[in-house]
């Protein structure tokens, strides 16, 4: 389910920022956040994870990557923080 993990985090009280390249996925996650009553804690950014805004630097207490590791080539895992 698209956005399930971030919605669960928001329901627990976390403020969640997420990125996607898909306009449709962005709309779907925002709709699900509204339906779950957590739209005030969920921000969906339409951008490439390799080109995150400068304003993201030092702004987060934690970082979670889901549904991305399996699509990255093995040689790219080092730049993605995994070895």
C-alpha positions, -999 to +999 in steps of 0.1 A: +000+000+000+015+033-010+023+055+019+013+029+046+046+032+066+046+070+066+009+071+076+016+048+105+044+070+116+022+101+113-006+083+134+020+078+161+027+116+161+057+119+138+060+146+113+068+129+080+084+143+048+086+120+018+097+123-018+084+108-050+088+113-087+051+104-093+024+130-094-001+103-090+016+088-060+019+122-044-018+128-048-027+093-035-005+097-004-019+132+003-055+118+000-047+089+023-031+113+048-063+135+047-085+104+051-064+093+081-066+128+097-028+133+096-024+157+066-010+183+090+019+159+097+026+146+062+044+165+035+049+149+001+076+165-021+077+160-058+114+156-064+142+132-071+158+118-039+192+126-055+183+163-057+169+170-023+164+207-014+192+224+006+166+231+032+164+194+041+200+195+055+201+189+093+163+191+095+155+155+104+159+133+135+156+101+115+157+088+079+139+058+066+142+044+031+115+020+020+107+005-014+139+020-029+167-004-020+155-032-043+155-009-073+191+004-069+220-013-085+244-030-061+272-006-070+250+024-060+243+012-025+275+028-012+262+063-023+229+054-008+244+047+026+244+009+025+273-015+020 
